Amino acid sequence: MSIATKRGDRGETALAGGIRVSKADLRVETYGTIDELNSSLGLARSLCPDEDLRARTKRIQRELFQVGSALATPPESKKPQVPVTTEMVEALTSQVHEIESIEGILTDWSLPGEDTAAAAYDVARTVCRRAERALVRLRESGVAVDANALAYLNRLSDLLWLFARKLETSAGVNSSLRMINEKTGPRWSRAW
């Protein structure tokens, strides 16, 4: 058996449960972006020198398969939909609070690229934000969307920003946008 089934040659794919849709379907775009996010996280993890962050990232990658599966399974599917749980969101929130409490993490906007591994997490964060926007478009098109899936992606993008800042802090790198641009003014830092 080959992975080259040729069934997608006409621009269609199968959702979970066998329902055929266009490869341009918003649902496909959304879970495809989550797949891209997972690959971006794999690259970030492979570059990450911090064993704890690598383990956290691997756990998130496994959960993203669950999120992607939930989005790839329409309500009319014969296959039961995999839930994105409140506990999954709360676990990310807990990690956000843990890391943002580290001295010096929340000081300013950052300029990605001062550290290779941190930059990889910044790329993953932007892919995560794109997945979040795709999920919002899917919901706004009238498709029922698990609220926890949206909360999960929102929280994850915050956490990925913090992973990058933690790596920079651990490496002694200052990626402060104001320091690099030699500008003064109020410091403010949030994961876009």
C-alpha positions in Angstrom: 0.0 0.0 0.0 1.3 3.5 -0.9 0.7 6.9 0.7 0.2 8.1 -2.9 -3.4 7.2 -3.2 -4.1 9.7 -6.0 -7.5 10.4 -4.4 -6.5 14.0 -3.8 -5.4 14.7 -7.4 -8.6 16.5 -8.1 -8.3 18.9 -5.2 -10.3 17.1 -2.6 -9.4 15.4 0.7 -11.2 13.3 3.3 -12.1 14.6 6.7 -12.2 12.2 9.6 -15.0 9.8 9.0 -14.5 9.8 5.2 -16.4 13.0 4.2 -14.9 14.4 1.1 -14.3 18.2 0.9 -12.2 20.6 -1.1 -8.6 21.0 0.0 -9.4 24.8 0.1 -12.1 24.2 2.8 -11.7 26.4 5.8 -11.7 23.3 8.1 -8.8 21.8 6.1 -6.9 25.1 6.1 -7.3 25.2 9.9 -6.1 21.8 10.8 -3.5 22.0 8.1 -2.1 25.1 9.8 -2.1 23.2 13.1 -0.1 20.5 11.3 2.3 23.2 10.2 2.5 24.5 13.7 3.4 21.0 14.9 6.2 20.8 12.4 7.5 24.2 13.4 7.5 23.1 17.0 9.5 20.0 16.0 12.2 22.2 14.5 12.2 24.4 17.6 12.5 21.4 19.9 15.3 20.0 17.8 17.3 23.2 18.3 16.3 23.7 22.0 19.2 23.3 24.5 16.8 23.3 27.5 15.7 19.7 28.4 12.6 20.9 30.3 11.4 23.0 27.4 12.0 20.1 25.0 9.8 17.8 27.1 7.1 20.5 27.4 7.2 21.0 23.6 6.9 17.3 22.9 3.9 17.1 25.1 2.3 20.1 23.3 3.1 18.4 19.9 1.2 15.3 21.0 -1.8 17.5 22.2 -1.8 19.3 18.8 -2.6 16.0 17.2 -5.7 15.9 19.4 -6.6 19.5 18.5 -6.1 18.8 14.8 -8.2 15.6 15.1 -11.0 17.6 16.8 -11.0 20.1 13.9 -10.8 17.4 11.2 -13.9 15.7 12.5 -17.1 17.4 11.5 -20.2 16.8 13.6 -21.8 14.7 10.9 -18.9 12.3 10.9 -19.4 8.7 11.9 -16.2 9.0 13.9 -16.6 10.5 17.4 -15.0 13.9 17.8 -12.0 14.1 20.1 -12.5 16.8 22.7 -10.0 19.6 23.5 -10.4 19.6 27.3 -10.5 22.5 29.8 -7.6 20.7 31.6 -5.4 21.0 28.5 -6.0 24.8 28.4 -5.5 25.1 32.2 -2.2 23.2 31.9 -0.9 25.8 29.4 -2.2 28.7 31.5 -0.3 27.3 34.5 2.9 27.1 32.4 2.4 30.7 31.3 2.1 31.9 34.9 5.1 29.8 35.9 7.4 31.2 33.2 6.2 34.8 33.3 7.1 34.9 37.0 10.8 34.5 36.1 12.7 37.7 36.7 13.4 39.7 33.5 11.1 37.7 31.2 8.5 40.4 30.8 10.5 43.6 30.2 10.0 44.7 26.6 9.0 43.7 23.0 11.6 41.4 21.6 13.3 41.3 18.3 13.4 37.6 17.1 16.7 36.3 16.0 19.1 37.0 18.8 19.2 33.2 19.6 18.6 30.4 17.2 16.3 28.2 19.4 14.4 31.2 20.6 13.9 32.4 17.0 12.5 28.9 16.1 9.9 29.2 18.9 9.0 32.7 17.7 8.4 31.2 14.2 6.2 28.6 15.8 4.3 31.3 17.8 3.5 33.1 14.6 2.2 29.9 13.0 0.1 29.3 16.1 -1.4 32.8 15.8 -2.2 32.0 12.1 -3.9 28.8 13.2 -5.9 30.7 15.7 -7.0 33.2 13.1 -8.0 30.3 10.8 -10.1 28.8 13.6 -11.8 32.1 14.1 -12.6 32.3 10.4 -14.0 28.8 10.5 -16.2 29.7 13.5 -17.3 32.9 11.8 -18.3 30.9 8.7 -20.9 29.2 10.8 -19.1 26.0 11.7 -19.4 24.9 15.3 -16.0 25.2 16.9 -14.9 23.8 20.2 -14.3 26.9 22.4 -11.5 25.0 24.2 -9.7 24.6 20.8 -9.6 28.4 20.4 -8.6 29.0 24.0 -5.9 26.3 23.6 -4.3 28.0 20.6 -4.5 31.5 22.2 -2.8 30.3 25.4 -0.2 28.3 23.4 0.9 31.3 21.4 1.5 33.1 24.7 3.5 30.2 26.1 5.6 29.9 22.9 6.5 33.6 23.2 7.6 32.9 26.8 9.6 29.8 25.8 11.6 32.0 23.4 12.2 34.6 26.1 13.2 32.0 28.6 15.8 30.6 26.2 17.2 34.1 25.6 17.3 34.8 29.3 19.1 31.5 30.0 21.6 32.2 27.2 22.2 35.7 28.5 20.9 37.3 25.3 19.1 40.6 25.3 16.5 40.8 22.5 14.8 43.9 23.9 13.5 45.8 20.9 14.1 49.1 22.7 17.7 48.2 23.5 18.4 47.2 20.0 16.7 50.3 18.6 18.2 52.5 21.3 14.8 54.0 22.0 13.4 55.1 25.3 9.9 55.0 26.6 7.6 52.8 28.5 8.4 49.1 28.4 5.6 46.8 27.5 5.7 43.1 26.6 3.0 40.8 25.3 2.8 37.9 22.9 1.2 39.3 19.9 
